[in-house]
Amino acid sequence: MEVKIISQEIVKPSTPTLPHPETYKVSLLDQFSPSSYMPFILFYDSAKFPDKLSADESPIHQLKESFSKALSIYYPLAGRFKDPATIDCNDEGGLFVEAKVNSTLSEFLKHPDIQALNDFLPCKANGLEKDPIPHVAVKITRFECGGFVVGACLFHKVVDALASCVFLNNWAKLTRGETIVEPDFAIASSLFPPRDPLSNDFIRNFDNFFFQGTKSHMRRYLFDANAVNVLRAKATSENVPNPTRVEALAAFVAERMTEAYSKTAKSSDPGFSTLMLTHPVNLRQRMEPPLPDNAFGNIIWLAFAFYEMDTSNGTKIELPDLVEMLREAFSSLNKESMAELDSDEAFTALNELLESVYTNENIKIYRFTSANNMGLYDVDFGWGKPSWFAHMGDMIGYRSKQQFVFMEATSGKGLELWLASDEDQISVLEKDPQFLEYAIPNPAISI
């Protein structure tokens, strides 16, 4: 399969930013977000396209026009960083790439080529970016059958995953000619004023925490509704009688990955005594009063769960115990705990935690995230909802190993797991009968 670029250009906002503010202050939570692009890849079937379209009605033309309109509303995405705490809303615009692929959508989805997914993205995703230009980039790729892919990259220091999904849905609504609820740009920085400047020590420790790896291989697995229900039952305890899908699957994946690690570790490897699980938590509904979904920026914080391994019990993990620790970590993030975040004591403690964790060989870090219930399967540009929403291919020179992303399955209550790790551990995992009892490796997508 070959993806060929037809054109690329910087699209400016359809109307000037003024009378909006000339500058946009990021929040403290924006500053605490990774300096990387988040990838979103949405596949669309051509079955709902009108039979005859003029040049002005073509999907590419409409998407470019509405992208320009979206940038005039989301003006910080069309700007450029002036300093680490300020975006110059100068209307420089976002990248718009048009491409074509010598394949049909049905052929690709019948045997999804995970490594080819990066070709549908307009730029490198999940890699450390010191000077991101622009803050949003999109790539529209047409299949021979007329189906198309919308690949989008949004810079994490400007938006979190939910704000990105709201942007994509609003871009789609503008394409359909509908009005949208405009984003609220003031909430995040008023609740969490930025620190200016951040110390060099903190920036170094923060980047080292998120970006240690050189190459991670990506795999996709499906946990169907039945598998999810069984694992939730296995993870149940008196303290957590009804674990969520993510809690149960995160605990299960951590258990099987730890087992895989024990089988691939070298004899000189002392192993680890503490398992650390992280997962970003959307704070909008945890604030009092709750914040709306259109609150722009990063309004998330990492939950940290530490699980002490029982060395007398080998590498065995008790799923209910790990789920309890995850639930406790999630529950600890509330308005009261976040109000203390900008204190000098909390900032110093966070800096020390980041430094100690990534340098401590006794701690194994598994980084989880999820894009569930964010409306990605509702992103309808006027030609139907996505047939599939995908993550990305191999990560080379990107974030640390042990990245786990949960995403909604195309139907039912199942979840997809996108797993990035080294080849040795993946090889063991893919032969693990306990893992494969629930996980289906890279199944076809039906349209």
C-alpha positions as a Python dict, from the first residue, in 0.01 Angstrom:
ca = {
    (1, 'M'): (0, 0, 0),
    (2, 'E'): (135, 341, -98),
    (3, 'V'): (9, 673, 34),
    (4, 'K'): (96, 960, -200),
    (5, 'I'): (71, 1324, -95),
    (6, 'I'): (-116, 1540, -347),
    (7, 'S'): (-91, 1876, -174),
    (8, 'Q'): (-16, 2037, 161),
    (9, 'E'): (-70, 2390, 277),
    (10, 'I'): (-111, 2603, 585),
    (11, 'V'): (-480, 2691, 615),
    (12, 'K'): (-551, 3018, 794),
    (13, 'P'): (-865, 3099, 993),
    (14, 'S'): (-1157, 3215, 779),
    (15, 'T'): (-1190, 3531, 991),
    (16, 'P'): (-928, 3713, 1198),
    (17, 'T'): (-887, 3631, 1566),
    (18, 'L'): (-962, 3990, 1670),
    (19, 'P'): (-1169, 4103, 1857),
    (20, 'H'): (-1061, 3798, 2058),
    (21, 'P'): (-752, 3839, 2279),
    (22, 'E'): (-421, 3868, 2095),
    (23, 'T'): (-261, 3625, 2339),
    (24, 'Y'): (-383, 3313, 2517),
    (25, 'K'): (-252, 3210, 2857),
    (26, 'V'): (-209, 2836, 2898),
    (27, 'S'): (-288, 2675, 3232),
    (28, 'L'): (-62, 2496, 3476),
    (29, 'L'): (-213, 2168, 3356),
    (30, 'D'): (-120, 2258, 2998),
    (31, 'Q'): (238, 2308, 3116),
    (32, 'F'): (226, 1969, 3288),
    (33, 'S'): (117, 1791, 2967),
    (34, 'P'): (358, 1606, 2735),
    (35, 'S'): (520, 1803, 2456),
    (36, 'S'): (387, 1576, 2182),
    (37, 'Y'): (115, 1540, 1920),
    (38, 'M'): (-187, 1318, 1993),
    (39, 'P'): (-297, 1105, 1694),
    (40, 'F'): (-655, 1051, 1577),
    (41, 'I'): (-728, 840, 1267),
    (42, 'L'): (-1089, 806, 1148),
    (43, 'F'): (-1197, 590, 853),
    (44, 'Y'): (-1507, 672, 647),
    (45, 'D'): (-1695, 461, 394),
    (46, 'S'): (-1808, 631, 71),
    (47, 'A'): (-2150, 464, 70),
    (48, 'K'): (-2327, 774, 203),
    (49, 'F'): (-2170, 1021, -42),
    (50, 'P'): (-2411, 1186, -288),
    (51, 'D'): (-2393, 1032, -636),
    (52, 'K'): (-2288, 1356, -805),
    (53, 'L'): (-2080, 1631, -648),
    (54, 'S'): (-1953, 1955, -799),
    (55, 'A'): (-1599, 2070, -728),
    (56, 'D'): (-1723, 2298, -450),
    (57, 'E'): (-1921, 2011, -298),
    (58, 'S'): (-1634, 1762, -293),
    (59, 'P'): (-1542, 1626, 52),
    (60, 'I'): (-1190, 1769, 33),
    (61, 'H'): (-1313, 2118, -53),
    (62, 'Q'): (-1577, 2114, 220),
    (63, 'L'): (-1333, 1980, 480),
    (64, 'K'): (-1078, 2251, 400),
    (65, 'E'): (-1337, 2529, 419),
    (66, 'S'): (-1480, 2406, 748),
    (67, 'F'): (-1130, 2352, 889),
    (68, 'S'): (-1063, 2720, 822),
    (69, 'K'): (-1388, 2811, 1001),
    (70, 'A'): (-1298, 2587, 1295),
    (71, 'L'): (-960, 2760, 1330),
    (72, 'S'): (-1129, 3101, 1350),
    (73, 'I'): (-1326, 2973, 1650),
    (74, 'Y'): (-1040, 2771, 1804),
    (75, 'Y'): (-792, 3056, 1759),
    (76, 'P'): (-523, 2922, 2002),
    (77, 'L'): (-486, 2622, 1769),
    (78, 'A'): (-412, 2865, 1483),
    (79, 'G'): (-151, 3052, 1689),
    (80, 'R'): (208, 2986, 1793),
    (81, 'F'): (377, 2972, 2132),
    (82, 'K'): (531, 3305, 2228),
    (83, 'D'): (681, 3165, 2548),
    (84, 'P'): (609, 2850, 2759),
    (85, 'A'): (305, 3017, 2920),
    (86, 'T'): (166, 3223, 2630),
    (87, 'I'): (29, 3156, 2281),
    (88, 'D'): (40, 3439, 2029),
    (89, 'C'): (-299, 3421, 1856),
    (90, 'N'): (-156, 3540, 1527),
    (91, 'D'): (-378, 3341, 1288),
    (92, 'E'): (-84, 3158, 1129),
    (93, 'G'): (-311, 2857, 1080),
    (94, 'G'): (-299, 2478, 1075),
    (95, 'L'): (-153, 2224, 835),
    (96, 'F'): (-389, 2065, 581),
    (97, 'V'): (-260, 1773, 374),
    (98, 'E'): (-439, 1593, 91),
    (99, 'A'): (-327, 1243, -11),
    (100, 'K'): (-444, 932, -195),
    (101, 'V'): (-379, 561, -147),
    (102, 'N'): (-371, 281, -405),
    (103, 'S'): (-609, 55, -214),
    (104, 'T'): (-975, 29, -122),
    (105, 'L'): (-1115, 89, 223),
    (106, 'S'): (-1267, -259, 244),
    (107, 'E'): (-934, -421, 155),
    (108, 'F'): (-753, -225, 424),
    (109, 'L'): (-1008, -289, 697),
    (110, 'K'): (-1027, -658, 614),
    (111, 'H'): (-662, -692, 718),
    (112, 'P'): (-572, -374, 911),
    (113, 'D'): (-204, -294, 857),
    (114, 'I'): (-109, -140, 1191),
    (115, 'Q'): (235, -31, 1073),
    (116, 'A'): (82, 156, 776),
    (117, 'L'): (-134, 373, 1001),
    (118, 'N'): (141, 632, 1047),
    (119, 'D'): (113, 709, 674),
    (120, 'F'): (-236, 845, 740),
    (121, 'L'): (-106, 1100, 993),
    (122, 'P'): (13, 1449, 890),
    (123, 'C'): (311, 1446, 1127),
    (124, 'K'): (493, 1235, 1385),
    (125, 'A'): (276, 1154, 1684),
    (126, 'N'): (366, 1076, 2045),
    (127, 'G'): (721, 1203, 2000),
    (128, 'L'): (897, 1474, 2199),
    (129, 'E'): (843, 1805, 2017),
    (130, 'K'): (1039, 2106, 2138),
    (131, 'D'): (910, 2347, 1873),
    (132, 'P'): (571, 2230, 1741),
    (133, 'I'): (447, 2408, 1432),
    (134, 'P'): (153, 2415, 1392),
    (135, 'H'): (-65, 2320, 1690),
    (136, 'V'): (-307, 2122, 1473),
    (137, 'A'): (-245, 1929, 1153),
    (138, 'V'): (-484, 1716, 947),
    (139, 'K'): (-438, 1479, 656),
    (140, 'I'): (-724, 1368, 432),
    (141, 'T'): (-642, 1049, 242),
    (142, 'R'): (-874, 918, -33),
    (143, 'F'): (-902, 548, -114),
    (144, 'E'): (-959, 427, -470),
    (145, 'C'): (-1318, 336, -377),
    (146, 'G'): (-1393, 691, -264),
    (147, 'G'): (-1370, 620, 107),
    (148, 'F'): (-1138, 844, 301),
    (149, 'V'): (-935, 879, 619),
    (150, 'V'): (-913, 1184, 842),
    (151, 'G'): (-582, 1177, 1027),
    (152, 'A'): (-539, 1453, 1285),
    (153, 'C'): (-255, 1550, 1518),
    (154, 'L'): (-319, 1798, 1799),
    (155, 'F'): (-47, 1934, 2025),
    (156, 'H'): (-92, 1806, 2380),
    (157, 'K'): (30, 2122, 2553),
    (158, 'V'): (-268, 2307, 2405),
    (159, 'V'): (-546, 2046, 2435),
    (160, 'D'): (-617, 1716, 2609),
    (161, 'A'): (-789, 1418, 2448),
    (162, 'L'): (-1143, 1529, 2530),
    (163, 'A'): (-1084, 1884, 2403),
    (164, 'S'): (-939, 1731, 2085),
    (165, 'C'): (-1247, 1513, 2037),
    (166, 'V'): (-1477, 1812, 2094),
    (167, 'F'): (-1276, 2004, 1832),
    (168, 'L'): (-1311, 1718, 1581),
    (169, 'N'): (-1686, 1693, 1642),
    (170, 'N'): (-1727, 2070, 1606),
    (171, 'W'): (-1522, 2071, 1286),
    (172, 'A'): (-1760, 1800, 1160),
    (173, 'K'): (-2065, 2004, 1260),
    (174, 'L'): (-1930, 2309, 1076),
    (175, 'T'): (-1882, 2088, 768),
    (176, 'R'): (-2249, 1993, 795),
    (177, 'G'): (-2341, 2362, 815),
    (178, 'E'): (-2450, 2350, 1179),
    (179, 'T'): (-2377, 2595, 1458),
    (180, 'I'): (-2164, 2490, 1755),
    (181, 'V'): (-2122, 2573, 2121),
    (182, 'E'): (-1803, 2776, 2125),
    (183, 'P'): (-1520, 2665, 2356),
    (184, 'D'): (-1456, 2829, 2691),
    (185, 'F'): (-1095, 2947, 2685),
    (186, 'A'): (-1091, 3109, 3029),
    (187, 'I'): (-1177, 2829, 3272),
    (188, 'A'): (-851, 2631, 3277),
    (189, 'S'): (-609, 2918, 3331),
    (190, 'S'): (-836, 3081, 3591),
    (191, 'L'): (-852, 2760, 3794),
    (192, 'F'): (-490, 2662, 3733),
    (193, 'P'): (-273, 2969, 3662),
    (194, 'P'): (53, 2886, 3486),
    (195, 'R'): (395, 2886, 3651),
    (196, 'D'): (624, 3118, 3464),
    (197, 'P'): (889, 3005, 3435),
    (198, 'L'): (904, 2634, 3509),
    (199, 'S'): (1241, 2528, 3644),
    (200, 'N'): (1488, 2359, 3410),
    (201, 'D'): (1510, 2068, 3655),
    (202, 'F'): (1137, 2010, 3634),
    (203, 'I'): (1130, 2027, 3253),
    (204, 'R'): (1415, 1776, 3233),
    (205, 'N'): (1255, 1537, 3485),
    (206, 'F'): (916, 1571, 3318),
    (207, 'D'): (1051, 1495, 2969),
    (208, 'N'): (1255, 1203, 3101),
    (209, 'F'): (948, 1058, 3269),
    (210, 'F'): (745, 1059, 2947),
    (211, 'F'): (1013, 1017, 2680),
    (212, 'Q'): (1268, 748, 2759),
    (213, 'G'): (1218, 500, 2478),
    (214, 'T'): (1375, 464, 2134),
    (215, 'K'): (1141, 218, 1962),
    (216, 'S'): (817, 55, 2067),
    (217, 'H'): (626, -190, 1852),
    (218, 'M'): (250, -137, 1831),
    (219, 'R'): (-9, -413, 1850),
    (220, 'R'): (-389, -404, 1851),
    (221, 'Y'): (-617, -644, 2039),
    (222, 'L'): (-992, -664, 2080),
    (223, 'F'): (-1158, -755, 2407),
    (224, 'D'): (-1519, -824, 2311),
    (225, 'A'): (-1812, -759, 2543),
    (226, 'N'): (-1807, -1111, 2686),
    (227, 'A'): (-1433, -1096, 2761),
    (228, 'V'): (-1476, -758, 2929),
    (229, 'N'): (-1759, -889, 3147),
    (230, 'V'): (-1561, -1196, 3256),
    (231, 'L'): (-1255, -988, 3345),
    (232, 'R'): (-1468, -740, 3538),
    (233, 'A'): (-1608, -1031, 3737),
    (234, 'K'): (-1257, -1162, 3809),
    (235, 'A'): (-1148, -817, 3929),
    (236, 'T'): (-1443, -772, 4165),
    (237, 'S'): (-1384, -734, 4538),
    (238, 'E'): (-1580, -626, 4843),
    (239, 'N'): (-1428, -277, 4821),
    (240, 'V'): (-1481, -249, 4444),
    (241, 'P'): (-1793, -455, 4366),
    (242, 'N'): (-1837, -305, 4020),
    (243, 'P'): (-1501, -228, 3854),
    (244, 'T'): (-1508, -29, 3532),
    (245, 'R'): (-1398, -177, 3201),
    (246, 'V'): (-1075, 21, 3211),
    (247, 'E'): (-996, -73, 3572),
    (248, 'A'): (-1046, -444, 3508),
    (249, 'L'): (-860, -453, 3177),
    (250, 'A'): (-572, -238, 3301),
    (251, 'A'): (-518, -477, 3592),
    (252, 'F'): (-536, -780, 3363),
    (253, 'V'): (-297, -634, 3105),
    (254, 'A'): (-53, -533, 3379),
    (255, 'E'): (-64, -887, 3514),
    (256, 'R'): (7, -1051, 3177),
    (257, 'M'): (275, -796, 3080),
    (258, 'T'): (451, -852, 3412),
    (259, 'E'): (448, -1226, 3344),
    (260, 'A'): (589, -1164, 2997),
    (261, 'Y'): (861, -943, 3144),
    (262, 'S'): (965, -1214, 3390),
    (263, 'K'): (1012, -1458, 3100),
    (264, 'T'): (1222, -1218, 2892),
    (265, 'A'): (1433, -1062, 3167),
    (266, 'K'): (1805, -1139, 3152),
    (267, 'S'): (1967, -1332, 3433),
    (268, 'S'): (2154, -1016, 3532),
    (269, 'D'): (1828, -824, 3562),
    (270, 'P'): (1734, -788, 3930),
    (271, 'G'): (1369, -736, 3838),
    (272, 'F'): (1143, -485, 4009),
    (273, 'S'): (960, -474, 4339),
    (274, 'T'): (703, -203, 4264),
    (275, 'L'): (459, -175, 3977),
    (276, 'M'): (345, 177, 3894),
    (277, 'L'): (34, 233, 3683),
    (278, 'T'): (-54, 578, 3552),
    (279, 'H'): (-373, 693, 3382),
    (280, 'P'): (-486, 1049, 3295),
    (281, 'V'): (-815, 1150, 3454),
    (282, 'N'): (-1057, 1405, 3312),
    (283, 'L'): (-1116, 1657, 3592),
    (284, 'R'): (-1411, 1838, 3436),
    (285, 'Q'): (-1673, 1626, 3611),
    (286, 'R'): (-1470, 1609, 3932),
    (287, 'M'): (-1470, 1983, 3994),
    (288, 'E'): (-1741, 2160, 4195),
    (289, 'P'): (-1939, 2273, 4013),
    (290, 'P'): (-1857, 2040, 3721),
    (291, 'L'): (-1699, 2200, 3416),
    (292, 'P'): (-1857, 2168, 3071),
    (293, 'D'): (-1706, 1950, 2801),
    (294, 'N'): (-1634, 2263, 2596),
    (295, 'A'): (-1381, 2380, 2859),
    (296, 'F'): (-1072, 2418, 2639),
    (297, 'G'): (-721, 2302, 2716),
    (298, 'N'): (-580, 2029, 2937),
    (299, 'I'): (-809, 1969, 3234),
    (300, 'I'): (-661, 1636, 3330),
    (301, 'W'): (-422, 1496, 3586),
    (302, 'L'): (-234, 1168, 3616),
    (303, 'A'): (-353, 911, 3865),
    (304, 'F'): (-59, 716, 4012),
    (305, 'A'): (-117, 367, 4156),
    (306, 'F'): (174, 183, 4323),
    (307, 'Y'): (147, -194, 4363),
    (308, 'E'): (408, -366, 4579),
    (309, 'M'): (500, -705, 4435),
    (310, 'D'): (496, -1005, 4668),
    (311, 'T'): (839, -1151, 4592),
    (312, 'S'): (750, -1469, 4782),
    (313, 'N'): (470, -1517, 4531),
    (314, 'G'): (685, -1469, 4220),
    (315, 'T'): (533, -1220, 3976),
    (316, 'K'): (169, -1307, 4043),
    (317, 'I'): (-63, -1008, 4068),
    (318, 'E'): (-396, -1022, 4245),
    (319, 'L'): (-639, -846, 4010),
    (320, 'P'): (-886, -729, 4279),
    (321, 'D'): (-600, -578, 4483),
    (322, 'L'): (-464, -388, 4184),
    (323, 'V'): (-812, -266, 4089),
    (324, 'E'): (-864, -139, 4444),
    (325, 'M'): (-542, 61, 4419),
    (326, 'L'): (-648, 202, 4082),
    (327, 'R'): (-989, 302, 4219),
    (328, 'E'): (-824, 471, 4515),
    (329, 'A'): (-588, 661, 4283),
    (330, 'F'): (-878, 776, 4065),
    (331, 'S'): (-1091, 875, 4364),
    (332, 'S'): (-814, 1087, 4514),
    (333, 'L'): (-837, 1334, 4226),
    (334, 'N'): (-1100, 1588, 4322),
    (335, 'K'): (-1147, 1962, 4364),
    (336, 'E'): (-974, 1964, 4703),
    (337, 'S'): (-663, 1776, 4595),
    (338, 'M'): (-631, 1977, 4273),
    (339, 'A'): (-658, 2305, 4465),
    (340, 'E'): (-324, 2222, 4630),
    (341, 'L'): (-149, 2153, 4301),
    (342, 'D'): (1, 2498, 4251),
    (343, 'S'): (152, 2516, 4598),
    (344, 'D'): (530, 2513, 4625),
    (345, 'E'): (514, 2200, 4841),
    (346, 'A'): (307, 2006, 4587),
    (347, 'F'): (525, 2123, 4299),
    (348, 'T'): (843, 2015, 4480),
    (349, 'A'): (688, 1678, 4568),
    (350, 'L'): (586, 1620, 4206),
    (351, 'N'): (933, 1711, 4081),
    (352, 'E'): (1092, 1468, 4329),
    (353, 'L'): (847, 1194, 4231),
    (354, 'L'): (923, 1230, 3860),
    (355, 'E'): (1296, 1226, 3920),
    (356, 'S'): (1289, 925, 4153),
    (357, 'V'): (1052, 715, 3945),
    (358, 'Y'): (1233, 721, 3613),
    (359, 'T'): (1573, 659, 3775),
    (360, 'N'): (1456, 381, 4009),
    (361, 'E'): (1520, 37, 3862),
    (362, 'N'): (1296, -120, 4126),
    (363, 'I'): (989, 47, 3973),
    (364, 'K'): (822, -76, 3655),
    (365, 'I'): (597, 184, 3490),
    (366, 'Y'): (290, 93, 3284),
    (367, 'R'): (130, 399, 3122),
    (368, 'F'): (-239, 360, 3046),
    (369, 'T'): (-479, 599, 2880),
    (370, 'S'): (-819, 569, 2718),
    (371, 'A'): (-1031, 747, 2459),
    (372, 'N'): (-1365, 603, 2568),
    (373, 'N'): (-1694, 792, 2580),
    (374, 'M'): (-1545, 1094, 2406),
    (375, 'G'): (-1771, 1090, 2101),
    (376, 'L'): (-1515, 989, 1841),
    (377, 'Y'): (-1763, 758, 1670),
    (378, 'D'): (-1999, 1057, 1641),
    (379, 'V'): (-1761, 1263, 1423),
    (380, 'D'): (-1986, 1288, 1116),
    (381, 'F'): (-1876, 1532, 845),
    (382, 'G'): (-2203, 1479, 660),
    (383, 'W'): (-2125, 1144, 502),
    (384, 'G'): (-2187, 913, 794),
    (385, 'K'): (-2009, 821, 1115),
    (386, 'P'): (-1663, 660, 1115),
    (387, 'S'): (-1634, 292, 1028),
    (388, 'W'): (-1331, 271, 1254),
    (389, 'F'): (-1123, 490, 1482),
    (390, 'A'): (-755, 387, 1502),
    (391, 'H'): (-451, 491, 1706),
    (392, 'M'): (-111, 467, 1527),
    (393, 'G'): (166, 230, 1417),
    (394, 'D'): (510, 161, 1566),
    (395, 'M'): (661, 436, 1778),
    (396, 'I'): (1023, 499, 1678),
    (397, 'G'): (1209, 762, 1876),
    (398, 'Y'): (889, 825, 2065),
    (399, 'R'): (759, 786, 2416),
    (400, 'S'): (872, 530, 2668),
    (401, 'K'): (785, 165, 2628),
    (402, 'Q'): (481, 15, 2799),
    (403, 'Q'): (213, 241, 2654),
    (404, 'F'): (-143, 105, 2667),
    (405, 'V'): (-436, 282, 2501),
    (406, 'F'): (-797, 164, 2540),
    (407, 'M'): (-1041, 265, 2268),
    (408, 'E'): (-1405, 190, 2200),
    (409, 'A'): (-1471, -111, 1978),
    (410, 'T'): (-1674, -50, 1663),
    (411, 'S'): (-1978, -221, 1815),
    (412, 'G'): (-2101, -354, 2146),
    (413, 'K'): (-1940, -292, 2482),
    (414, 'G'): (-1597, -423, 2390),
    (415, 'L'): (-1268, -236, 2403),
    (416, 'E'): (-964, -227, 2179),
    (417, 'L'): (-621, -231, 2340),
    (418, 'W'): (-336, -60, 2156),
    (419, 'L'): (-15, -183, 2314),
    (420, 'A'): (332, -39, 2255),
    (421, 'S'): (625, -234, 2397),
    (422, 'D'): (947, -407, 2294),
    (423, 'E'): (940, -703, 2058),
    (424, 'D'): (1056, -958, 2316),
    (425, 'Q'): (770, -897, 2556),
    (426, 'I'): (513, -876, 2277),
    (427, 'S'): (634, -1211, 2140),
    (428, 'V'): (579, -1374, 2478),
    (429, 'L'): (242, -1206, 2527),
    (430, 'E'): (114, -1322, 2188),
    (431, 'K'): (183, -1683, 2291),
    (432, 'D'): (30, -1644, 2636),
    (433, 'P'): (-282, -1866, 2651),
    (434, 'Q'): (-423, -1671, 2947),
    (435, 'F'): (-396, -1346, 2751),
    (436, 'L'): (-532, -1495, 2428),
    (437, 'E'): (-829, -1642, 2614),
    (438, 'Y'): (-970, -1289, 2617),
    (439, 'A'): (-774, -1085, 2360),
    (440, 'I'): (-828, -1121, 1983),
    (441, 'P'): (-522, -1005, 1788),
    (442, 'N'): (-602, -739, 1524),
    (443, 'P'): (-939, -860, 1395),
    (444, 'A'): (-1098, -733, 1073),
    (445, 'I'): (-1326, -428, 1073),
    (446, 'S'): (-1664, -478, 911),
    (447, 'I'): (-1827, -195, 714),
}
